[in-house]
Amino acid sequence: MPEIIPGDKNFETIPSIKDKALRINLNENIYGTFAEIGAGQETVRNFFRAGGASGTIAKTMSAYDKDFSDAIYGEEEDGRYVTESRLKKMLSHEIQLIEERIVREKHPNKMFFSYANTVTTIDFAKQFKGHGWVGIRFQTDPNEDYSEIVLHIRFKETEAVLQQQTLGILGVNLIYGAFYKHDQPKKLLRYLYDHIDKDKIEIDTINFEGPKFETVDNRLMSLQLIKNEMTEAVIFGPDGNNILPARILYKKNVLALRGSFRPVTKVNMDMYERSLQMFLNEKKVDPEKTLVIFEITLSNLRAEGEIDEQDFMDRARLLCSLGQTVMISNFKEYYKLVEYFSNYTRARMGLTMGVNNLVDIFDEKYYRHLSGGILEAFGKLFFKDLKVYLYPMLDPETGELINSDNLKVHPRMKELYKFFKYNGKLVDIQDYNPEILSVFSREVLKKIEDNDSGWEKMLPEGVANLIKEKELFNYHKDSKKEVTN
């Protein structure tokens, strides 16, 4: 029976997994292959059980033996099998076979697809719960090029058989969504969890490609993963595509800059350049194994209680245009960000921040939910090999330069502050640009919205032109005389 769930306005009927599989089976034009490695043939099993599968399934296989798998799909350079590269090879190989073996002239209306997954489930010691890559390459018209959806999952269940069942349900949801919800990618994303509790599986990476998704920005889809509570953090590169956190963070030295970047200013880039130079001068920091991340927390994306998606896209587009790697997270506190990085690397970490951010760290109200309060949070924050790089600030009222020597924290926090400062966990950025200390994002934003002049000079090269070209941050072309940066 279909499941009835409360929607935003009305009740929404969710088809059962059997109904989804049956609808696909009864569509005489949907035809494709299943290649599943690592958790049995759990997805295709649902199509067999639903009935009428002979019209849908061209082939199903599981190349479990590594030699057989390499013979079919080729060897990976890194020798691994549960990778995005392996999944894409599986999808390409199977589509090529079906194109070669099914004559288009004989089946002019067939819409081909290949579904694949390569996963590793929980180990016998139950130390590693497992993860995997899942994807589909498909067409919704026989004459169109293929579109593709690829996602990475992390299992949360502690029994292999339960993980297999969850994977099978997810696979059906993905195939069903590809054919019947491709024109509504946000809904397609939500429907991946139909009949799956969020505590069973995590989706931390997803990318949409191809003609059906030409208007889809994968950065926005990253945001949806967090909004839908599918994951706590996502990372995407300058090209806008999501990057698997485990792959990009593994054994890396990480320097993170948290900010609103609304918009990114010359101060933000000066903070980045100066702190990076200091970070690379630290012992044990290999430039070839160092990653810089511009991080925006979900709490900084809210406008009147809701996340302003366009505002997020404006910020992300500018950071990507500067060649930066961007992280969007659900971590309000810094210690949670550090804990997240620690899941993937034990190398040195650095946090670059301004004076106001550091003052907030020493505010007890942010740690009332912890039994150990601020001391527990600081234990988690500075237990790791971490250092804070502090960028100075000009007091807007007095004009005084504020750094780690004269910033004011709550009287109860003074001794704690001194402890971390004089133990080398906190260092001032010395070689900064004093000419831009009066630049603040909020003032730049107001100038843009008010069609004022002079804001262009406060931004990195090329950013002002992009804001004007794309009309970001409520910029209007009927503004006053412009200054080219």
C-alpha positions as CSV (number, residue, x, y, z in Angstrom):
1,M,0.0,0.0,0.0
2,P,1.2,3.5,-0.7
3,E,2.4,5.5,2.3
4,I,0.6,8.8,3.2
5,I,2.9,11.5,4.7
6,P,2.2,15.1,5.6
7,G,3.4,17.6,3.0
8,D,3.8,21.3,3.1
9,K,0.1,21.9,2.4
10,N,-1.6,18.7,1.5
11,F,-1.0,15.1,2.2
12,E,1.2,13.4,-0.3
13,T,1.0,9.8,-1.4
14,I,4.3,8.0,-1.7
15,P,4.2,4.9,-3.9
16,S,5.5,1.7,-2.3
17,I,8.8,0.3,-3.5
18,K,6.9,-2.5,-5.3
19,D,4.6,0.1,-7.0
20,K,7.6,2.0,-8.2
21,A,9.4,-1.0,-9.6
22,L,6.1,-2.2,-11.2
23,R,5.5,1.1,-12.9
24,I,8.9,1.0,-14.5
25,N,8.4,-2.7,-15.5
26,L,5.1,-1.9,-17.1
27,N,6.6,0.9,-19.2
28,E,7.5,-1.0,-22.4
29,N,10.0,1.6,-23.5
30,I,12.3,1.6,-20.4
31,Y,15.0,-1.0,-20.9
32,G,18.4,-1.4,-19.3
33,T,21.0,-3.2,-17.3
34,F,21.9,-3.7,-13.6
35,A,25.5,-4.1,-12.4
36,E,25.8,-4.3,-8.6
37,I,29.0,-5.1,-6.7
38,G,29.5,-5.5,-3.0
39,A,26.1,-6.0,-1.4
40,G,24.3,-8.6,-3.6
41,Q,21.8,-7.7,-6.3
42,E,19.5,-5.9,-4.0
43,T,18.1,-3.3,-6.3
44,V,17.3,-5.6,-9.2
45,R,15.7,-8.0,-6.8
46,N,12.9,-5.5,-6.3
47,F,12.2,-5.4,-10.0
48,F,12.1,-9.2,-10.3
49,R,9.7,-9.4,-7.3
50,A,7.3,-6.7,-8.7
51,G,6.6,-8.8,-11.8
52,G,6.8,-8.0,-15.5
53,A,10.6,-7.5,-15.2
54,S,11.3,-9.2,-18.6
55,G,10.4,-6.0,-20.4
56,T,12.7,-3.9,-18.3
57,I,15.8,-5.9,-17.5
58,A,18.2,-6.6,-20.3
59,K,20.9,-8.0,-18.0
60,T,21.9,-8.2,-14.4
61,M,25.3,-9.0,-13.1
62,S,27.7,-8.9,-10.1
63,A,31.4,-9.1,-10.9
64,Y,32.5,-9.8,-7.3
65,D,35.8,-11.4,-8.2
66,K,38.4,-8.6,-8.6
67,D,40.1,-10.2,-11.5
68,F,36.8,-10.6,-13.3
69,S,35.8,-7.1,-12.5
70,D,39.1,-5.7,-13.8
71,A,38.7,-7.8,-17.0
72,I,35.3,-6.3,-17.6
73,Y,35.8,-2.7,-16.5
74,G,39.6,-2.2,-16.5
75,E,41.9,-1.7,-13.6
76,E,41.9,1.4,-11.5
77,E,45.1,3.4,-11.1
78,D,44.8,3.3,-7.3
79,G,43.8,-0.3,-7.2
80,R,40.5,0.4,-5.4
81,Y,37.1,-0.7,-6.4
82,V,34.6,1.4,-4.4
83,T,35.3,4.6,-6.2
84,E,33.5,7.1,-8.4
85,S,35.9,6.2,-11.2
86,R,34.9,2.6,-11.0
87,L,31.2,3.4,-11.0
88,K,31.5,5.6,-14.1
89,K,33.3,2.9,-15.9
90,M,30.6,0.4,-15.0
91,L,27.9,2.8,-16.3
92,S,29.8,3.5,-19.6
93,H,30.6,-0.1,-20.2
94,E,27.0,-1.3,-19.7
95,I,25.5,1.4,-21.8
96,Q,27.9,0.7,-24.6
97,L,27.0,-3.0,-24.5
98,I,23.3,-2.4,-24.7
99,E,23.8,0.0,-27.6
100,E,25.8,-2.6,-29.4
101,R,23.4,-5.5,-28.8
102,I,20.0,-3.9,-29.1
103,V,19.3,-2.8,-32.6
104,R,17.7,0.7,-32.6
105,E,15.9,0.1,-35.9
106,K,14.1,-2.8,-34.3
107,H,13.3,-1.0,-31.1
108,P,12.9,2.7,-32.1
109,N,11.1,3.7,-28.9
110,K,13.4,2.1,-26.3
111,M,14.9,4.4,-23.7
112,F,18.0,2.7,-22.5
113,F,19.6,3.0,-19.0
114,S,22.3,1.4,-17.0
115,Y,22.1,1.3,-13.2
116,A,25.2,0.5,-11.1
117,N,26.5,0.4,-7.6
118,T,29.9,-0.5,-6.1
119,V,29.8,-0.7,-2.3
120,T,31.4,-2.2,0.8
121,T,29.2,-3.0,3.7
122,I,30.1,-3.2,7.4
123,D,33.1,-5.4,8.2
124,F,33.0,-8.4,10.6
125,A,34.6,-6.4,13.4
126,K,31.9,-3.7,12.9
127,Q,34.6,-1.0,13.0
128,F,33.8,0.4,9.5
129,K,30.2,0.7,8.6
130,G,30.9,0.9,4.9
131,H,30.1,3.2,2.0
132,G,29.6,3.1,-1.7
133,W,28.8,4.8,-5.0
134,V,25.5,4.5,-6.8
135,G,24.5,5.9,-10.2
136,I,22.3,5.7,-13.2
137,R,22.9,6.8,-16.8
138,F,19.6,7.1,-18.7
139,Q,17.6,8.8,-21.4
140,T,14.0,9.8,-21.5
141,D,13.8,10.0,-25.3
142,P,15.4,7.4,-27.7
143,N,17.0,10.2,-29.7
144,E,18.6,12.2,-26.9
145,D,22.0,12.0,-25.3
146,Y,22.3,10.3,-21.9
147,S,21.9,12.1,-18.6
148,E,23.5,10.9,-15.4
149,I,23.0,11.0,-11.6
150,V,25.9,9.8,-9.4
151,L,25.8,9.8,-5.6
152,H,28.0,8.6,-2.7
153,I,26.4,7.0,0.4
154,R,27.6,6.1,3.9
155,F,25.9,3.3,5.7
156,K,24.8,3.9,9.3
157,E,23.2,0.6,10.1
158,T,25.2,-2.1,12.0
159,E,24.1,-5.2,10.2
160,A,25.1,-6.1,6.6
161,V,21.7,-7.5,5.7
162,L,20.0,-4.3,6.8
163,Q,22.5,-2.2,4.7
164,Q,21.8,-4.5,1.7
165,Q,18.0,-3.9,2.0
166,T,18.4,-0.2,2.4
167,L,20.7,-0.1,-0.7
168,G,18.0,-2.0,-2.7
169,I,15.3,0.6,-1.7
170,L,17.6,3.5,-2.5
171,G,18.3,2.0,-6.0
172,V,14.7,1.7,-6.8
173,N,14.1,5.3,-5.7
174,L,16.9,6.5,-7.8
175,I,15.8,4.7,-11.0
176,Y,12.2,5.8,-10.4
177,G,13.2,9.4,-9.8
178,A,15.4,9.5,-12.9
179,F,12.5,8.6,-15.2
180,Y,9.6,10.3,-13.5
181,K,11.1,13.2,-11.5
182,H,14.0,14.3,-13.6
183,D,12.3,17.6,-14.3
184,Q,12.1,18.3,-10.5
185,P,15.6,17.6,-9.3
186,K,14.9,19.0,-5.8
187,K,12.0,16.6,-5.3
188,L,14.0,13.8,-6.9
189,L,16.6,14.3,-4.2
190,R,14.1,14.2,-1.4
191,Y,12.4,11.1,-2.8
192,L,15.6,9.1,-2.6
193,Y,14.7,8.7,1.1
194,D,11.2,7.3,0.4
195,H,10.7,4.4,2.9
196,I,14.2,5.0,4.3
197,D,14.9,6.5,7.7
198,K,17.6,9.2,7.7
199,D,19.4,7.3,10.5
200,K,20.0,4.4,8.1
201,I,22.0,6.1,5.4
202,E,23.8,9.3,4.6
203,I,24.1,10.9,1.1
204,D,27.1,13.2,1.2
205,T,27.8,13.8,-2.5
206,I,25.6,14.0,-5.6
207,N,26.1,15.3,-9.1
208,F,23.6,15.7,-12.0
209,E,24.9,15.8,-15.5
210,G,23.6,15.7,-19.1
211,P,20.8,17.3,-21.2
212,K,18.1,16.7,-18.6
213,F,20.0,18.7,-16.0
214,E,21.5,21.5,-18.0
215,T,19.9,24.1,-15.7
216,V,20.8,22.2,-12.5
217,D,23.6,23.8,-10.4
218,N,25.3,21.1,-8.4
219,R,26.2,23.7,-5.8
220,L,22.5,24.3,-5.1
221,M,22.0,20.5,-4.9
222,S,24.7,20.4,-2.3
223,L,22.7,22.9,-0.3
224,Q,19.6,20.6,-0.6
225,L,21.5,17.7,0.9
226,I,22.1,19.7,4.1
227,K,18.6,21.3,4.1
228,N,17.1,17.9,3.8
229,E,19.3,16.6,6.7
230,M,20.9,14.0,4.4
231,T,24.4,15.0,5.5
232,E,26.1,17.6,7.7
233,A,28.6,19.0,5.3
234,V,29.3,19.1,1.5
235,I,32.3,20.3,-0.5
236,F,32.4,21.5,-4.0
237,G,35.2,22.7,-6.3
238,P,35.7,25.8,-8.5
239,D,33.8,23.9,-11.3
240,G,30.7,23.7,-9.2
241,N,30.7,19.9,-8.9
242,N,30.4,18.2,-5.6
243,I,33.6,16.5,-4.3
244,L,33.6,13.5,-1.9
245,P,34.8,14.9,1.4
246,A,36.8,11.7,2.2
247,R,38.7,12.0,-1.1
248,I,39.7,15.6,-0.9
249,L,40.4,15.7,2.9
250,Y,42.2,12.4,3.3
251,K,45.5,12.9,5.1
252,K,45.6,16.6,4.1
253,N,46.7,19.6,6.1
254,V,43.6,21.8,6.2
255,L,43.3,25.5,6.5
256,A,39.7,26.7,6.9
257,L,38.2,30.2,6.6
258,R,34.7,30.6,7.9
259,G,32.7,33.6,6.8
260,S,29.5,35.0,5.3
261,F,31.4,36.1,2.1
262,R,28.4,38.3,1.3
263,P,30.2,39.2,-0.9
264,V,33.8,38.1,-0.7
265,T,36.0,41.1,-0.2
266,K,39.7,42.1,-0.4
267,V,39.9,41.5,3.4
268,N,38.7,37.9,3.0
269,M,41.4,37.3,0.3
270,D,44.1,39.0,2.4
271,M,43.2,36.8,5.4
272,Y,43.4,33.8,3.1
273,E,46.8,34.7,1.5
274,R,48.5,35.8,4.7
275,S,47.4,33.0,6.9
276,L,48.2,30.4,4.2
277,Q,51.7,31.7,4.0
278,M,52.0,31.3,7.8
279,F,50.4,27.9,7.7
280,L,52.8,26.6,5.1
281,N,55.7,27.8,7.2
282,E,54.7,25.5,10.0
283,K,56.5,22.3,10.6
284,K,55.0,19.2,9.1
285,V,53.0,21.2,6.6
286,D,53.6,19.9,3.1
287,P,52.3,22.4,0.4
288,E,51.5,19.4,-1.9
289,K,49.3,18.0,0.8
290,T,47.5,21.2,1.9
291,L,43.9,22.1,1.3
292,V,42.3,25.5,1.8
293,I,38.6,25.6,2.4
294,F,36.2,28.6,2.4
295,E,33.4,27.4,4.7
296,I,29.9,28.8,5.1
297,T,27.7,27.6,7.9
298,L,24.0,27.0,7.4
299,S,23.3,29.5,10.2
300,N,24.8,32.2,7.9
301,L,22.5,31.3,5.1
302,R,19.3,32.1,6.8
303,A,17.1,35.0,6.0
304,E,14.0,35.5,8.2
305,G,14.1,31.9,9.3
306,E,14.5,30.4,5.9
307,I,17.6,29.7,3.8
308,D,17.8,32.1,0.9
309,E,19.0,29.8,-1.9
310,Q,19.7,32.6,-4.4
311,D,21.8,34.5,-1.8
312,F,23.8,31.2,-1.3
313,M,24.3,30.8,-5.0
314,D,25.6,34.4,-5.3
315,R,28.2,33.8,-2.6
316,A,29.2,30.4,-4.0
317,R,29.6,31.6,-7.5
318,L,31.9,34.4,-6.5
319,L,34.1,32.1,-4.4
320,C,34.3,29.6,-7.2
321,S,35.2,32.3,-9.7
322,L,38.3,32.9,-7.5
323,G,39.3,29.3,-7.9
324,Q,38.3,28.4,-4.3
325,T,37.1,25.1,-2.8
326,V,33.9,25.8,-0.8
327,M,32.3,23.9,2.1
328,I,28.8,24.3,3.3
329,S,28.1,22.9,6.7
330,N,25.6,22.5,9.4
331,F,28.2,23.2,12.1
332,K,27.4,26.2,14.2
333,E,30.4,25.8,16.5
334,Y,34.0,25.6,15.4
335,Y,34.7,22.5,17.4
336,K,32.2,20.5,15.3
337,L,34.0,21.7,12.2
338,V,37.3,20.5,13.6
339,E,35.8,17.2,14.6
340,Y,34.5,16.7,11.1
341,F,37.9,17.3,9.5
342,S,39.4,14.9,12.1
343,N,37.3,12.1,10.6
344,Y,39.5,12.2,7.5
345,T,42.8,13.6,8.5
346,R,45.2,13.7,11.5
347,A,47.5,16.2,9.8
348,R,47.9,19.8,11.0
349,M,44.8,22.1,10.9
350,G,44.4,25.8,10.9
351,L,41.5,28.2,11.4
352,T,41.7,31.7,10.0
353,M,39.3,34.1,11.6
354,G,38.6,37.8,12.4
355,V,38.4,39.3,15.9
356,N,34.6,39.0,16.1
357,N,34.7,35.3,15.4
358,L,37.3,34.7,18.1
359,V,35.2,36.6,20.6
360,D,32.2,34.5,19.8
361,I,34.3,31.3,20.4
362,F,34.7,32.5,24.0
363,D,31.0,33.1,24.5
364,E,29.6,30.5,26.9
365,K,26.1,30.7,25.5
366,Y,27.1,28.6,22.5
367,Y,28.0,25.6,24.7
368,R,25.1,25.3,27.1
369,H,24.0,22.1,25.3
370,L,27.3,20.4,26.3
371,S,27.5,18.8,29.8
372,G,31.0,20.1,30.1
373,G,30.2,23.5,28.7
374,I,32.9,25.6,27.1
375,L,35.7,23.5,28.6
376,E,34.4,20.5,26.8
377,A,34.2,22.4,23.6
378,F,37.7,23.8,23.9
379,G,39.0,20.3,24.7
380,K,37.6,19.1,21.4
381,L,38.7,22.2,19.5
382,F,42.3,22.4,20.6
383,F,43.0,18.7,21.4
384,K,43.9,18.3,17.8
385,D,47.0,19.7,16.1
386,L,45.3,23.0,15.5
387,K,46.3,26.7,15.4
388,V,44.1,29.8,15.0
389,Y,45.4,32.6,12.8
390,L,43.8,35.9,13.9
391,Y,43.3,38.8,11.5
392,P,43.2,42.2,13.2
393,M,40.3,44.6,13.1
394,L,39.9,48.4,13.3
395,D,37.5,49.5,16.0
396,P,34.9,51.5,14.0
397,E,34.4,53.9,16.9
398,T,37.9,54.5,18.2
399,G,40.0,53.5,15.2
400,E,42.1,51.3,17.5
401,L,43.7,48.3,16.0
402,I,42.4,45.2,17.8
403,N,44.4,41.9,17.9
404,S,45.0,39.1,20.3
405,D,46.8,41.4,22.7
406,N,44.0,43.8,23.4
407,L,40.7,42.1,22.4
408,K,38.2,41.8,25.2
409,V,36.5,38.6,26.3
410,H,34.1,38.0,29.2
411,P,35.9,38.4,32.6
412,R,35.2,34.7,33.3
413,M,37.0,33.7,30.1
414,K,40.2,35.8,30.6
415,E,42.3,33.0,32.1
416,L,41.1,30.4,29.6
417,Y,41.9,32.9,26.8
418,K,45.4,33.5,28.2
419,F,46.0,29.8,28.5
420,F,45.4,29.1,24.8
421,K,47.1,32.3,23.6
422,Y,50.3,31.7,25.5
423,N,50.5,28.1,24.6
424,G,50.9,29.0,21.0
425,K,47.4,28.0,19.8
426,L,46.6,31.5,18.8
427,V,48.8,33.7,16.6
428,D,48.3,37.1,15.0
429,I,48.6,37.7,11.3
430,Q,51.3,40.3,11.1
431,D,51.9,40.9,7.4
432,Y,48.4,42.2,6.6
433,N,47.3,45.0,4.3
434,P,46.4,48.0,6.6
435,E,44.8,49.9,3.7
436,I,41.8,47.6,3.6
437,L,41.0,47.1,7.3
438,S,38.0,49.5,7.0
439,V,36.3,47.2,4.4
440,F,33.3,45.3,5.7
441,S,31.1,42.9,3.7
442,R,27.9,44.4,5.2
443,E,28.8,47.9,4.0
444,V,29.8,46.6,0.6
445,L,26.4,44.8,0.4
446,K,24.5,48.0,1.3
447,K,26.3,50.0,-1.3
448,I,25.4,47.4,-4.0
449,E,21.8,47.3,-2.9
450,D,21.6,51.1,-2.8
451,N,23.2,51.5,-6.2
452,D,25.9,53.5,-4.5
453,S,29.4,53.9,-6.0
454,G,32.9,52.9,-4.9
455,W,32.1,49.4,-3.7
456,E,34.0,47.9,-6.7
457,K,37.3,48.9,-5.2
458,M,36.6,46.9,-2.1
459,L,36.4,43.5,-3.9
460,P,39.0,41.2,-5.5
461,E,39.8,41.6,-9.1
462,G,37.0,40.5,-11.4
463,V,34.4,40.0,-8.6
464,A,32.7,43.4,-9.2
465,N,32.3,42.7,-12.9
466,L,30.7,39.3,-12.2
467,I,28.3,40.9,-9.7
468,K,27.2,43.4,-12.4
469,E,27.1,40.9,-15.2
470,K,24.9,38.4,-13.2
471,E,23.1,41.1,-11.2
472,L,24.0,39.4,-7.9
473,F,23.1,40.7,-4.5
474,N,20.2,42.8,-5.8
475,Y,22.5,44.8,-8.1
476,H,20.7,46.7,-10.8
477,K,22.2,47.9,-14.0
478,D,20.6,51.4,-13.6
479,S,23.1,52.1,-10.9
480,K,25.2,55.3,-10.6
481,K,28.5,55.8,-12.3
482,E,30.5,52.6,-12.0
483,V,34.2,52.2,-11.2
484,T,35.9,49.3,-13.0
485,N,38.2,47.2,-10.8
